[in-house]
């Protein structure tokens, strides 16, 4: 298991910017890289890519089902395809095409869900993707990834391009803190220990890892509670070995996700723990089963406790 130095090197770019830049580096030496978009080259930060590689991008228009169908067809011909669209539309409107044309047909399409979770903020529930983990976890042959920082984003794209299997990668919109240097290892299906700790474990994914880390620091500074923080960047396949190691000794576990509490990271961890007779105190932090409030991503995070103070409060309650 890898332990990451507990010092942040600063604020980086939005993960979407890293996605675009990484894709351009790959396309410079690989003409088989093809991007398919549904009117998303602006929001997907793909304008520079389109200008540099006009023969390696296809604009479908606002037609997500066609987007995935075309991407699957191109992938079946041996191309390395990245299908880019807002996560809410990509995974809901195109679910049948993802299931049949990509996963069941074993076409190695890289599905890139942009502006994921509640990144669209005030645009409301129609534009929030709070179901994508749950839906895609039920599809066989699908890797599901939510990078937590720029380093994980770059590695996820590089490794997805080299992998001959369907992958779904989810990106938010805001600039992300660097959680570690670029010399650390990254592998699909292997969680990363961002901060070690013996009293409590906080397991985050994607943009929830940073508030979990901040909560852990506050717990230690104000209460002397030393919490481990995990970036579980791959929701499927889940790192069962790491979860088992963390569960030994019975210390409390809290999962934090920008997703419904149903069918996501938390339920995946809970299922593993219960089936393997672990009885750790356990809490899932995410979006409950209700019409979500409207506001910025930070507003929504604060409202549902997906925040430094919210995670800290949940930890204190679970420990008591």
N, C-alpha and C positions, 0 to 999 in steps of 0.2 A: 504494500500500500504506500501511496505517495503522500508526503506531508508538505504542505506549501508554507513558505515563510509568511509569518503573520505581519507583514508590512505591505501596505498598498503603494505601488509606484505612481498612482495618480489616476486621473480621469482620462479615458481613451475616447475612441470614436463610438458612434452608434454601431451595433453589430451589423446592421444592414450595409453600412459603408464598407466594413471589412469584407462582408460577403461579396460586394461588387468588385472591390480591388483584388480580392483573391481570385475571383472568376476571370478577371482580365489577365492576371499572371498565368493562369492555367491555359487560357485560350491562345496566348502568344505562342505557345509551343505545341498546342494540340488542336488541330482543326476539327476534331470530332466533338469538341465542346459546342453544344447548341443550347441557346436560351429560348424558351417559349414563354411569352407573356400574354396576359389578358388586360391590355391597356394599363400595364403596371410598371412601365420602364421608368416613370418619374418617381413614384412612391417606392419602387424597388431599388432606387439609386442606380439604375442601369443605363442612364443616358450616355455616360462615357463609354460603357461597353458597346452600346449600339453604334456610337460614332467610330469606334476603332475596329469593330468586327461586324459590319453590316450584313455580311453573308452568313453570320453565325447567330442570328437572332430572328425569331419569327413572331410577328404580332398577330394574335388571334382576334383581338377585340374583346369586349366584355361578354365572354362566352366560356365560362369556366369548364363546363362539361366538354366542350370542343377542345379546350386547352389540354386537358388531361388525355383525351383520346388521341389527339395529334402527337402529344409527347410520347405516349406509349408506342405509337406506330413508328416514330423516328427511333426510339430506343430499340425497337425490335430489329431495326436495320443496322444496329451496331454503334449508334451515336451515343455520346454521354450527355444526357438531356437534363436541364434544370428548368422545371416548370414553376414559374413565379407568379403568385397572385396573393391578394389579402387572405390571411389564414381563415377568416370566417367564411369566405365564399369558396375558397379552394377545397376545404374539407367538408362543407355541408352540401353545396350544390353539386359537387363532383364526386360524391361518395360512391355512387355505383361504378363510375369509371375507375376510381382508385381501386375499388374492390376487384372488379373484373378485368379491366384492361391493363392495370399495373401489377397488382399483387398476385391475383390468381393466374395471370398469364405470364408471371415471372419476368416482366419487363423492368429493367433497372432504372426507373425514372427517379430523379431527385426532386421531390416536391418541396418547394420553398414557400412556407407560409409567412408572409410579411405582416407587419403591424399587428402582431398576435396578442392574445390575451385581451386586456383592456387598453391597449396602446392608443386606440382611436378615441378613448375617453368620452368626450361629450357627444360624439355621434351616436352613442347609445347601444342598446343590446343588439340591434341588427348588425352592428359592425364589430361586436366583441366575439372572440373565439374562446369560449369557455367549455367547449365540448370536444375539441379536436383530439386530446389524449384519449378520452373515453371511446370515441368512435373508432379511432385507428388502432387502439390496443386490441380491439376485437377482430381486426383484419390480420390474417396470418401473413408471414413473409414480409413484415413491415418493421423497419427500424424507426424509432421516434426519438428525436433529439431536440433539446432546448439549451443552447449554449449560454453560459453565465457571463462571459466577458469576451473581449476581442480575440484573445488567444484561443479559446475554445471554438469561437466562430470560424477562425481561419482553419484550424485543424479539422473541424467538422466538414468544411467544404472540400478541402484537399482529400480527406479520406473518403468522402462520399463519391468524389469523381473517380477514385480508383477502385471503388467497390462495385461488384456486379450484382446489386440487390436493391430493391426499392427502399428509399430513405425519405422520411419526412423531417424537415428541419424548420424550427419555429424561431422567428426573430421579432423583437420589439423595435421601438423607434428611438429611444433616448440614448444619449451617450452613456457608456458603461465604464465603471471603475475597473482598472486592471486588478485582478485578484492575485496574479502571480506573474513571474517572468515567463518568457516564451521558451525557456529551456526545459520546462516540465512536460511530462508525458501526457498524452491524451489518447484514449482508445474508446471506441463505441462499446457500451456495455460495462464500462469500468468507472465507477464514481471516483471523485477526487476529494481528498481530505484537505479542505482549505484551512482549517484550524483544528488542532487536536484538543481533546478535553475529556475528562473522566466523569463529570457529574451529570451530563445531559447531552443529547445529540439533536442537532437541528439539521434536517435534510431539506435543502431547497433545490429548485431547478429553474434554469433561466434567470429572469430578472428578479427573482425572489431570493437568490443566494446572498446578494449584497445586504439587504435589510436583515437577513438572518445573521450575517457576520457582525453587523453593527449591534444587533441585540446581544450577541454573545460577548462582545467587548464590554457593553454596558453591564451585563450580568456579572462579569468578572470584576469590573471596577467598583461597582456599587454594592454587590452582595457576596463577592468572593466565590461565585459559582463559575466553574470552568466548563464551558460547553464546547463540544466538538461541532464543527460546521462542515457539511458535506455538499459539494456540487454534484447532484445526481443528474448530470446532463443528459443521460440516456434513460428515457422512461421505459423503453422496450428495445432490447432485452434489459431487464433490470439487473443490477449488480447484487445478486442474492448473497454472494460470498461476503461482500462488504457489510451488508445489512446484518447478516448473522454475526459477524465480528462485533458490530456495534451493539447488538442486542445482548451479548454475553454479559452477565453480571446484573442484568435487570434494570439498568438505568433508563430513565424516561426518554422517549423519542417523540419529536415533533416534526411533522412534515409541513412544508410551506410551498404553495403553488399558486400561480395566476390562472386558475382553472376552477371549474365546479369541484365541490368536494366529492362529487360522484364520479367514479371511473378514472381518476387521475393517479398521480404519484402516491397520494396518501393511501388510497384503497389498494393500490398494488403492493405497497409495503405492508399494510395491515393483513392482507391475504396471506402473504408469505409468512409473517410472524405467527399468525394463528395456526396455519397448517403445520408449522414446525414447532409448535408448543412453546413459543416464547410468550411471556405474559408481562411484557414491559408496560408501564403506564404510557399511554399513547394519545396523541392529539393530531388531528388534521386541520390545518389552517388553509382556507381557500374561500371560494365564493359559495355561499349557502344556496339552498333551493328556494329562490325568491326572485322577483323582478329586481334586477340590479339597479343601484342608484346611478345617477348620471353625474359626471364630472371629469376632471382630469384623471390620468392614471394614478397620480399621487393621492388625489381625493378618494378614489375608489379603494386604493390600498389602505389608506388610513381608516376608512369606514369599516372595512372588513378585517382589520387587524393584521393585514399583510404588510406590516411596517415594523420599524425598530421597536417602538413602544408596544405595539400590539403583540409582537412575538415575545417580548420580555414579559408582558402581563400573563400571557398563556403559559410561559415557562414557570413563572412563580406559582401560578395556580396548580399546575401539574405536579410541581415539586412539593407542594404543601399537602 
